Amino acid sequence: MTGLKINTMTKSEVLAAIRAIPPEKDYVWDGIDEDDRPLTHEEMQAGIALARSRGRPIGTNKTQIALRVDDSVLNAFKKSGKGWQTRMNNALKEWLSQHPELSAS
């Protein structure tokens, strides 16, 4: 049978074996492939800070929706790069400013 490999260790035995590995032996970088290099403390902290800063800013009055648009429209906005959702929102606001009778405010 291909795919699954089964061993005779219990879950607690596996966890005990993992915990028994000394920290300096859990991973050794071969120095060849930069993609395999462990992160430095500074790189890890920068990644954590970036992850915490993402998402909708606190206090904004936006609502997430599912919206179907033509592929050509979506692709054009995405092609414009980072911030395409903001540009799409601004285009809708501009359209609303030209049609004040439809404005909900």
N, CA, C and O atoms as a Tinker XYZ file with bonds, in Angstrom:
   420  protein
     1  N      0.850000   -1.179000    0.000000    73     2
     2  CA     0.000000    0.000000    0.000000    64     1     3
     3  C      0.893000    1.239000    0.000000    63     2     4     5
     4  O      1.820000    1.332000    0.805000    81     3
     5  N      0.627000    2.180000   -0.885000    73     3     6
     6  CA     1.412000    3.407000   -0.939000    64     5     7
     7  C      0.745000    4.482000   -0.104000    63     6     8     9
     8  O     -0.443000    4.400000    0.208000    81     7
     9  N      1.514000    5.479000    0.249000    73     7    10
    10  CA     0.945000    6.613000    0.982000    64     9    11
    11  C      1.238000    6.572000    2.456000    63    10    12    13
    12  O      2.278000    7.068000    2.889000    81    11
    13  N      0.354000    5.994000    3.243000    73    11    14
    14  CA     0.468000    6.035000    4.691000    64    13    15
    15  C      1.623000    5.187000    5.203000    63    14    16    17
    16  O      1.881000    4.090000    4.707000    81    15
    17  N      2.306000    5.718000    6.200000    73    15    18
    18  CA     3.339000    4.974000    6.912000    64    17    19
    19  C      2.851000    4.846000    8.347000    63    18    20    21
    20  O      2.490000    5.846000    8.969000    81    19
    21  N      2.836000    3.656000    8.870000    73    19    22
    22  CA     2.331000    3.424000   10.208000    64    21    23
    23  C      3.482000    2.963000   11.095000    63    22    24    25
    24  O      4.271000    2.107000   10.696000    81    23
    25  N      3.579000    3.528000   12.296000    73    23    26
    26  CA     4.576000    3.041000   13.245000    64    25    27
    27  C      3.844000    2.517000   14.475000    63    26    28    29
    28  O      2.627000    2.651000   14.602000    81    27
    29  N      4.606000    1.926000   15.361000    73    27    30
    30  CA     3.984000    1.310000   16.533000    64    29    31
    31  C      3.978000    2.222000   17.750000    63    30    32    33
    32  O      3.532000    1.818000   18.824000    81    31
    33  N      4.471000    3.450000   17.594000    73    31    34
    34  CA     4.530000    4.378000   18.730000    64    33    35
    35  C      3.158000    4.978000   19.007000    63    34    36    37
    36  O      2.383000    5.248000   18.089000    81    35
    37  N      2.880000    5.177000   20.265000    73    35    38
    38  CA     1.647000    5.868000   20.648000    64    37    39
    39  C      1.888000    7.373000   20.516000    63    38    40    41
    40  O      3.022000    7.823000   20.354000    81    39
    41  N      0.816000    8.125000   20.589000    73    39    42
    42  CA     0.932000    9.579000   20.499000    64    41    43
    43  C      1.829000   10.118000   21.611000    63    42    44    45
    44  O      2.673000   10.978000   21.362000    81    43
    45  N      1.657000    9.634000   22.806000    73    43    46
    46  CA     2.472000   10.120000   23.923000    64    45    47
    47  C      3.944000    9.749000   23.740000    63    46    48    49
    48  O      4.823000   10.515000   24.136000    81    47
    49  N      4.225000    8.598000   23.153000    73    47    50
    50  CA     5.612000    8.206000   22.880000    64    49    51
    51  C      6.241000    9.107000   21.817000    63    50    52    53
    52  O      7.409000    9.483000   21.920000    81    51
    53  N      5.463000    9.442000   20.811000    73    51    54
    54  CA     5.961000   10.348000   19.762000    64    53    55
    55  C      6.272000   11.709000   20.372000    63    54    56    57
    56  O      7.338000   12.273000   20.126000    81    55
    57  N      5.344000   12.235000   21.164000    73    55    58
    58  CA     5.569000   13.541000   21.799000    64    57    59
    59  C      6.778000   13.512000   22.722000    63    58    60    61
    60  O      7.548000   14.472000   22.758000    81    59
    61  N      6.954000   12.437000   23.462000    73    59    62
    62  CA     8.113000   12.311000   24.353000    64    61    63
    63  C      9.406000   12.269000   23.548000    63    62    64    65
    64  O     10.406000   12.862000   23.953000    81    63
    65  N      9.396000   11.577000   22.415000    73    63    66
    66  CA    10.589000   11.502000   21.571000    64    65    67
    67  C     10.929000   12.872000   20.997000    63    66    68    69
    68  O     12.101000   13.238000   20.916000    81    67
    69  N      9.918000   13.623000   20.602000    73    67    70
    70  CA    10.152000   14.969000   20.065000    64    69    71
    71  C     10.714000   15.884000   21.150000    63    70    72    73
    72  O     11.655000   16.638000   20.906000    81    71
    73  N     10.135000   15.815000   22.343000    73    71    74
    74  CA    10.598000   16.664000   23.447000    64    73    75
    75  C     12.016000   16.301000   23.888000    63    74    76    77
    76  O     12.716000   17.135000   24.461000    81    75
    77  N     12.444000   15.067000   23.628000    73    75    78
    78  CA    13.784000   14.619000   24.036000    64    77    79
    79  C     14.879000   15.151000   23.130000    63    78    80    81
    80  O     16.056000   15.053000   23.474000    81    79
    81  N     14.522000   15.716000   21.972000    73    79    82
    82  CA    15.526000   16.256000   21.053000    64    81    83
    83  C     16.070000   17.547000   21.653000    63    82    84    85
    84  O     15.287000   18.451000   21.946000    81    83
    85  N     17.382000   17.667000   21.847000    73    83    86
    86  CA    17.940000   18.911000   22.378000    64    85    87
    87  C     17.681000   20.056000   21.396000    63    86    88    89
    88  O     17.743000   19.844000   20.185000    81    87
    89  N     17.390000   21.273000   21.895000    73    87    90
    90  CA    17.072000   22.403000   21.013000    64    89    91
    91  C     18.134000   22.655000   19.940000    63    90    92    93
    92  O     17.795000   23.034000   18.819000    81    91
    93  N     19.402000   22.451000   20.267000    73    91    94
    94  CA    20.454000   22.715000   19.279000    64    93    95
    95  C     20.507000   21.643000   18.186000    63    94    96    97
    96  O     21.212000   21.815000   17.192000    81    95
    97  N     19.775000   20.547000   18.357000    73    95    98
    98  CA    19.780000   19.456000   17.379000    64    97    99
    99  C     18.482000   19.345000   16.589000    63    98   100   101
   100  O     18.382000   18.505000   15.695000    81    99
   101  N     17.465000   20.190000   16.905000    73    99   102
   102  CA    16.174000   20.006000   16.254000    64   101   103
   103  C     16.201000   20.377000   14.774000    63   102   104   105
   104  O     15.403000   19.852000   13.998000    81   103
   105  N     17.108000   21.276000   14.364000    73   103   106
   106  CA    17.238000   21.609000   12.948000    64   105   107
   107  C     18.634000   22.133000   12.707000    63   106   108   109
   108  O     19.123000   22.998000   13.434000    81   107
   109  N     19.263000   21.609000   11.691000    73   107   110
   110  CA    20.595000   22.084000   11.327000    64   109   111
   111  C     20.537000   22.492000    9.866000    63   110   112   113
   112  O     20.281000   21.667000    8.989000    81   111
   113  N     20.778000   23.774000    9.611000    73   111   114
   114  CA    20.758000   24.294000    8.247000    64   113   115
   115  C     22.047000   23.919000    7.553000    63   114   116   117
   116  O     23.129000   24.073000    8.121000    81   115
   117  N     21.944000   23.427000    6.324000    73   115   118
   118  CA    23.132000   22.991000    5.593000    64   117   119
   119  C     23.909000   24.157000    4.980000    63   118   120   121
   120  O     25.005000   23.962000    4.455000    81   119
   121  N     23.350000   25.361000    5.044000    73   119   122
   122  CA    24.043000   26.546000    4.534000    64   121   123
   123  C     23.989000   26.705000    3.033000    63   122   124   125
   124  O     24.610000   27.620000    2.492000    81   123
   125  N     23.266000   25.842000    2.345000    73   123   126
   126  CA    23.244000   25.891000    0.880000    64   125   127
   127  C     22.033000   26.675000    0.375000    63   126   128   129
   128  O     22.183000   27.676000   -0.325000    81   127
   129  N     20.850000   26.222000    0.730000    73   127   130
   130  CA    19.625000   26.832000    0.218000    64   129   131
   131  C     19.124000   27.888000    1.190000    63   130   132   133
   132  O     18.716000   27.573000    2.308000    81   131
   133  N     19.158000   29.150000    0.755000    73   131   134
   134  CA    18.736000   30.277000    1.604000    64   133   135
   135  C     17.272000   30.147000    2.005000    63   134   136   137
   136  O     16.881000   30.648000    3.060000    81   135
   137  N     16.453000   29.485000    1.188000    73   135   138
   138  CA    15.036000   29.307000    1.523000    64   137   139
   139  C     14.845000   28.392000    2.724000    63   138   140   141
   140  O     13.799000   28.431000    3.372000    81   139
   141  N     15.841000   27.572000    3.028000    73   139   142
   142  CA    15.751000   26.654000    4.162000    64   141   143
   143  C     16.345000   27.234000    5.438000    63   142   144   145
   144  O     16.272000   26.605000    6.494000    81   143
   145  N     16.937000   28.433000    5.353000    73   143   146
   146  CA    17.591000   29.038000    6.512000    64   145   147
   147  C     16.555000   29.423000    7.555000    63   146   148   149
   148  O     15.543000   30.039000    7.219000    81   147
   149  N     16.785000   29.074000    8.803000    73   147   150
   150  CA    15.849000   29.488000    9.859000    64   149   151
   151  C     15.835000   31.013000    9.993000    63   150   152   153
   152  O     16.846000   31.673000    9.750000    81   151
   153  N     14.706000   31.554000   10.372000    73   151   154
   154  CA    14.596000   33.001000   10.575000    64   153   155
   155  C     15.422000   33.438000   11.778000    63   154   156   157
   156  O     15.576000   32.706000   12.756000    81   155
   157  N     15.945000   34.654000   11.673000    73   155   158
   158  CA    16.581000   35.238000   12.848000    64   157   159
   159  C     15.478000   35.755000   13.766000    63   158   160   161
   160  O     14.320000   35.846000   13.359000    81   159
   161  N     15.834000   36.089000   14.990000    73   159   162
   162  CA    14.849000   36.632000   15.928000    64   161   163
   163  C     14.226000   37.904000   15.354000    63   162   164   165
   164  O     13.016000   38.108000   15.458000    81   163
   165  N     15.053000   38.755000   14.749000    73   163   166
   166  CA    14.561000   40.018000   14.188000    64   165   167
   167  C     13.588000   39.768000   13.036000    63   166   168   169
   168  O     12.563000   40.442000   12.930000    81   167
   169  N     13.910000   38.793000   12.166000    73   167   170
   170  CA    13.022000   38.478000   11.050000    64   169   171
   171  C     11.691000   37.925000   11.555000    63   170   172   173
   172  O     10.633000   38.241000   11.012000    81   171
   173  N     11.751000   37.112000   12.578000    73   171   174
   174  CA    10.527000   36.552000   13.155000    64   173   175
   175  C      9.666000   37.660000   13.757000    63   174   176   177
   176  O      8.451000   37.672000   13.557000    81   175
   177  N     10.278000   38.590000   14.489000    73   175   178
   178  CA     9.530000   39.694000   15.099000    64   177   179
   179  C      8.911000   40.592000   14.030000    63   178   180   181
   180  O      7.783000   41.058000   14.187000    81   179
   181  N      9.654000   40.840000   12.932000    73   179   182
   182  CA     9.123000   41.664000   11.840000    64   181   183
   183  C      7.915000   40.978000   11.202000    63   182   184   185
   184  O      6.934000   41.643000   10.868000    81   183
   185  N      7.974000   39.659000   11.029000    73   183   186
   186  CA     6.846000   38.921000   10.467000    64   185   187
   187  C      5.634000   38.949000   11.368000    63   186   188   189
   188  O      4.506000   39.088000   10.896000    81   187
   189  N      5.857000   38.819000   12.652000    73   187   190
   190  CA     4.752000   38.874000   13.613000    64   189   191
   191  C      4.110000   40.261000   13.592000    63   190   192   193
   192  O      2.885000   40.381000   13.602000    81   191
   193  N      4.940000   41.310000   13.563000    73   191   194
   194  CA     4.411000   42.679000   13.534000    64   193   195
   195  C      3.601000   42.912000   12.268000    63   194   196   197
   196  O      2.554000   43.557000   12.314000    81   195
   197  N      4.074000   42.393000   11.137000    73   195   198
   198  CA     3.340000   42.550000    9.883000    64   197   199
   199  C      2.001000   41.829000    9.947000    63   198   200   201
   200  O      0.985000   42.373000    9.515000    81   199
   201  N      1.988000   40.624000   10.476000    73   199   202
   202  CA     0.740000   39.862000   10.573000    64   201   203
   203  C     -0.270000   40.578000   11.462000    63   202   204   205
   204  O     -1.469000   40.557000   11.183000    81   203
   205  N      0.203000   41.205000   12.519000    73   203   206
   206  CA    -0.704000   41.919000   13.423000    64   205   207
   207  C     -1.225000   43.209000   12.813000    63   206   208   209
   208  O     -2.289000   43.687000   13.205000    81   207
   209  N     -0.492000   43.787000   11.854000    73   207   210
   210  CA    -0.892000   45.075000   11.291000    64   209   211
   211  C     -1.852000   44.920000   10.118000    63   210   212   213
   212  O     -2.419000   45.907000    9.650000    81   211
   213  N     -2.038000   43.700000    9.642000    73   211   214
   214  CA    -2.893000   43.494000    8.480000    64   213   215
   215  C     -4.355000   43.524000    8.868000    63   214   216   217
   216  O     -4.708000   43.371000   10.037000    81   215
   217  N     -5.189000   43.719000    7.882000    73   215   218
   218  CA    -6.630000   43.682000    8.126000    64   217   219
   219  C     -7.232000   45.068000    8.161000    63   218   220   221
   220  O     -6.548000   46.072000    7.962000    81   219
   221  N     -8.503000   45.100000    8.414000    73   219   222
   222  CA    -9.257000   46.357000    8.420000    64   221   223
   223  C     -8.860000   47.192000    9.623000    63   222   224   225
   224  O     -8.850000   46.703000   10.753000    81   223
   225  N     -8.532000   48.464000    9.377000    73   223   226
   226  CA    -8.201000   49.341000   10.503000    64   225   227
   227  C     -9.386000   49.477000   11.458000    63   226   228   229
   228  O    -10.541000   49.503000   11.033000    81   227
   229  N     -9.088000   49.562000   12.732000    73   227   230
   230  CA   -10.126000   49.703000   13.751000    64   229   231
   231  C    -10.876000   51.013000   13.536000    63   230   232   233
   232  O    -10.266000   52.054000   13.294000    81   231
   233  N    -12.195000   50.954000   13.624000    73   231   234
   234  CA   -13.005000   52.158000   13.503000    64   233   235
   235  C    -13.475000   52.462000   12.091000    63   234   236   237
   236  O    -14.177000   53.453000   11.892000    81   235
   237  N    -13.116000   51.650000   11.102000    73   235   238
   238  CA   -13.595000   51.923000    9.747000    64   237   239
   239  C    -15.018000   51.413000    9.610000    63   238   240   241
   240  O    -15.433000   50.479000   10.297000    81   239
   241  N    -15.738000   52.031000    8.730000    73   239   242
   242  CA   -17.142000   51.658000    8.548000    64   241   243
   243  C    -17.310000   50.929000    7.215000    63   242   244   245
   244  O    -18.040000   51.376000    6.331000    81   243
   245  N    -16.628000   49.813000    7.096000    73   243   246
   246  CA   -16.731000   49.000000    5.892000    64   245   247
   247  C    -17.354000   47.663000    6.249000    63   246   248   249
   248  O    -17.200000   47.162000    7.363000    81   247
   249  N    -18.062000   47.094000    5.278000    73   247   250
   250  CA   -18.705000   45.807000    5.448000    64   249   251
   251  C    -18.195000   44.862000    4.374000    63   250   252   253
   252  O    -18.155000   45.215000    3.195000    81   251
   253  N    -17.809000   43.668000    4.779000    73   251   254
   254  CA   -17.366000   42.666000    3.816000    64   253   255
   255  C    -18.585000   42.067000    3.145000    63   254   256   257
   256  O    -19.556000   41.701000    3.807000    81   255
   257  N    -18.526000   41.968000    1.804000    73   255   258
   258  CA   -19.636000   41.393000    1.043000    64   257   259
   259  C    -19.073000   40.439000   -0.005000    63   258   260   261
   260  O    -17.872000   40.430000   -0.275000    81   259
   261  N    -19.948000   39.650000   -0.580000    73   259   262
   262  CA   -19.607000   38.852000   -1.762000    64   261   263
   263  C    -20.229000   39.580000   -2.942000    63   262   264   265
   264  O    -21.432000   39.841000   -2.951000    81   263
   265  N    -19.416000   39.906000   -3.932000    73   263   266
   266  CA   -19.871000   40.705000   -5.066000    64   265   267
   267  C    -19.399000   40.051000   -6.345000    63   266   268   269
   268  O    -18.218000   39.731000   -6.476000    81   267
   269  N    -20.292000   39.849000   -7.282000    73   267   270
   270  CA   -19.905000   39.281000   -8.569000    64   269   271
   271  C    -19.667000   40.420000   -9.554000    63   270   272   273
   272  O    -20.543000   41.250000   -9.795000    81   271
   273  N    -18.478000   40.438000  -10.110000    73   271   274
   274  CA   -18.140000   41.426000  -11.140000    64   273   275
   275  C    -17.556000   40.669000  -12.320000    63   274   276   277
   276  O    -17.131000   39.521000  -12.185000    81   275
   277  N    -17.537000   41.315000  -13.474000    73   275   278
   278  CA   -16.949000   40.698000  -14.661000    64   277   279
   279  C    -15.469000   40.421000  -14.416000    63   278   280   281
   280  O    -14.780000   41.196000  -13.754000    81   279
   281  N    -14.995000   39.306000  -14.960000    73   279   282
   282  CA   -13.580000   38.960000  -14.830000    64   281   283
   283  C    -12.678000   40.078000  -15.337000    63   282   284   285
   284  O    -11.633000   40.358000  -14.749000    81   283
   285  N    -13.090000   40.720000  -16.437000    73   283   286
   286  CA   -12.257000   41.777000  -17.015000    64   285   287
   287  C    -12.116000   42.968000  -16.058000    63   286   288   289
   288  O    -11.054000   43.587000  -15.986000    81   287
   289  N    -13.187000   43.283000  -15.326000    73   287   290
   290  CA   -13.144000   44.381000  -14.363000    64   289   291
   291  C    -12.228000   44.014000  -13.199000    63   290   292   293
   292  O    -11.360000   44.795000  -12.812000    81   291
   293  N    -12.428000   42.830000  -12.652000    73   291   294
   294  CA   -11.609000   42.381000  -11.531000    64   293   295
   295  C    -10.139000   42.301000  -11.922000    63   294   296   297
   296  O     -9.273000   42.767000  -11.181000    81   295
   297  N     -9.855000   41.719000  -13.070000    73   295   298
   298  CA    -8.469000   41.586000  -13.518000    64   297   299
   299  C     -7.803000   42.939000  -13.733000    63   298   300   301
   300  O     -6.618000   43.102000  -13.441000    81   299
   301  N     -8.556000   43.910000  -14.242000    73   299   302
   302  CA    -7.994000   45.250000  -14.454000    64   301   303
   303  C     -7.610000   45.889000  -13.125000    63   302   304   305
   304  O     -6.538000   46.483000  -13.013000    81   303
   305  N     -8.467000   45.773000  -12.122000    73   303   306
   306  CA    -8.137000   46.347000  -10.811000    64   305   307
   307  C     -6.973000   45.604000  -10.167000    63   306   308   309
   308  O     -6.073000   46.232000   -9.612000    81   307
   309  N     -6.980000   44.275000  -10.234000    73   307   310
   310  CA    -5.886000   43.504000   -9.645000    64   309   311
   311  C     -4.562000   43.786000  -10.339000    63   310   312   313
   312  O     -3.512000   43.829000   -9.698000    81   311
   313  N     -4.617000   43.976000  -11.639000    73   311   314
   314  CA    -3.397000   44.248000  -12.410000    64   313   315
   315  C     -2.754000   45.565000  -11.976000    63   314   316   317
   316  O     -1.550000   45.760000  -12.147000    81   315
   317  N     -3.556000   46.463000  -11.417000    73   315   318
   318  CA    -3.028000   47.766000  -10.995000    64   317   319
   319  C     -2.182000   47.658000   -9.726000    63   318   320   321
   320  O     -1.583000   48.643000   -9.293000    81   319
   321  N     -2.133000   46.465000   -9.132000    73   319   322
   322  CA    -1.235000   46.242000   -8.006000    64   321   323
   323  C     -1.895000   46.347000   -6.648000    63   322   324   325
   324  O     -3.118000   46.396000   -6.514000    81   323
   325  N     -1.018000   46.379000   -5.636000    73   323   326
   326  CA    -1.474000   46.430000   -4.246000    64   325   327
   327  C     -2.393000   47.639000   -4.033000    63   326   328   329
   328  O     -2.127000   48.736000   -4.526000    81   327
   329  N     -3.454000   47.414000   -3.305000    73   327   330
   330  CA    -4.418000   48.479000   -3.050000    64   329   331
   331  C     -5.569000   48.497000   -4.045000    63   330   332   333
   332  O     -6.342000   49.454000   -4.092000    81   331
   333  N     -5.682000   47.435000   -4.841000    73   331   334
   334  CA    -6.718000   47.422000   -5.866000    64   333   335
   335  C     -8.119000   47.476000   -5.274000    63   334   336   337
   336  O     -9.018000   48.046000   -5.892000    81   335
   337  N     -8.332000   46.898000   -4.092000    73   335   338
   338  CA    -9.662000   46.931000   -3.484000    64   337   339
   339  C    -10.038000   48.350000   -3.086000    63   338   340   341
   340  O    -11.192000   48.754000   -3.228000    81   339
   341  N     -9.069000   49.105000   -2.589000    73   339   342
   342  CA    -9.325000   50.506000   -2.241000    64   341   343
   343  C     -9.660000   51.304000   -3.494000    63   342   344   345
   344  O    -10.565000   52.139000   -3.479000    81   343
   345  N     -8.929000   51.047000   -4.584000    73   343   346
   346  CA    -9.222000   51.765000   -5.838000    64   345   347
   347  C    -10.608000   51.395000   -6.367000    63   346   348   349
   348  O    -11.311000   52.244000   -6.915000    81   347
   349  N    -10.999000   50.133000   -6.205000    73   347   350
   350  CA   -12.336000   49.731000   -6.649000    64   349   351
   351  C    -13.396000   50.431000   -5.798000    63   350   352   353
   352  O    -14.409000   50.895000   -6.322000    81   351
   353  N    -13.163000   50.507000   -4.499000    73   351   354
   354  CA   -14.090000   51.203000   -3.603000    64   353   355
   355  C    -14.186000   52.683000   -3.981000    63   354   356   357
   356  O    -15.277000   53.253000   -4.008000    81   355
   357  N    -13.031000   53.301000   -4.274000    73   355   358
   358  CA   -13.028000   54.716000   -4.671000    64   357   359
   359  C    -13.773000   54.936000   -5.980000    63   358   360   361
   360  O    -14.446000   55.954000   -6.146000    81   359
   361  N    -13.660000   53.983000   -6.922000    73   359   362
   362  CA   -14.383000   54.105000   -8.190000    64   361   363
   363  C    -15.894000   54.050000   -7.944000    63   362   364   365
   364  O    -16.658000   54.779000   -8.577000    81   363
   365  N    -16.317000   53.184000   -7.023000    73   363   366
   366  CA   -17.745000   53.114000   -6.695000    64   365   367
   367  C    -18.216000   54.396000   -6.010000    63   366   368   369
   368  O    -19.315000   54.881000   -6.282000    81   367
   369  N    -17.381000   54.945000   -5.120000    73   367   370
   370  CA   -17.749000   56.212000   -4.455000    64   369   371
   371  C    -17.844000   57.349000   -5.471000    63   370   372   373
   372  O    -18.726000   58.202000   -5.380000    81   371
   373  N    -16.921000   57.351000   -6.442000    73   371   374
   374  CA   -16.965000   58.390000   -7.483000    64   373   375
   375  C    -18.251000   58.267000   -8.297000    63   374   376   377
   376  O    -18.875000   59.278000   -8.619000    81   375
   377  N    -18.653000   57.037000   -8.634000    73   375   378
   378  CA   -19.885000   56.826000   -9.378000    64   377   379
   379  C    -21.074000   57.330000   -8.566000    63   378   380   381
   380  O    -21.974000   57.971000   -9.109000    81   379
   381  N    -21.078000   57.035000   -7.245000    73   379   382
   382  CA   -22.167000   57.506000   -6.394000    64   381   383
   383  C    -22.224000   59.031000   -6.322000    63   382   384   385
   384  O    -23.309000   59.610000   -6.262000    81   383
   385  N    -21.057000   59.681000   -6.329000    73   383   386
   386  CA   -21.042000   61.153000   -6.271000    64   385   387
   387  C    -21.650000   61.756000   -7.531000    63   386   388   389
   388  O    -22.163000   62.874000   -7.504000    81   387
   389  N    -21.593000   61.020000   -8.629000    73   387   390
   390  CA   -22.193000   61.486000   -9.878000    64   389   391
   391  C    -23.677000   61.133000   -9.978000    63   390   392   393
   392  O    -24.365000   61.580000  -10.896000    81   391
   393  N    -24.163000   60.338000   -9.038000    73   391   394
   394  CA   -25.571000   59.938000   -8.995000    64   393   395
   395  C    -26.099000   60.156000   -7.566000    63   394   396   397
   396  O    -26.415000   59.189000   -6.872000    81   395
   397  N    -26.196000   61.412000   -7.127000    73   395   398
   398  CA   -26.579000   61.699000   -5.737000    64   397   399
   399  C    -27.974000   61.189000   -5.378000    63   398   400   401
   400  O    -28.265000   60.978000   -4.200000    81   399
   401  N    -28.824000   60.991000   -6.353000    73   399   402
   402  CA   -30.163000   60.496000   -6.044000    64   401   403
   403  C    -30.141000   59.064000   -5.497000    63   402   404   405
   404  O    -31.109000   58.619000   -4.881000    81   403
   405  N    -29.029000   58.343000   -5.724000    73   403   406
   406  CA   -28.919000   56.965000   -5.242000    64   405   407
   407  C    -28.148000   56.874000   -3.942000    63   406   408   409
   408  O    -28.076000   55.803000   -3.339000    81   407
   409  N    -27.573000   57.974000   -3.502000    73   407   410
   410  CA   -26.755000   57.955000   -2.293000    64   409   411
   411  C    -27.610000   57.605000   -1.080000    63   410   412   413
   412  O    -28.702000   58.144000   -0.897000    81   411
   413  N    -27.094000   56.688000   -0.250000    73   411   414
   414  CA   -27.844000   56.233000    0.931000    64   413   415
   415  C    -27.678000   57.196000    2.104000    63   414   416   417
   416  O    -28.409000   57.085000    3.088000    81   415
   417  N    -26.741000   58.132000    2.025000    73   415   418
   418  CA   -26.513000   59.037000    3.154000    64   417   419
   419  C    -27.423000   60.185000    3.108000    63   418   420
   420  O    -27.370000   61.050000    3.983000    81   419
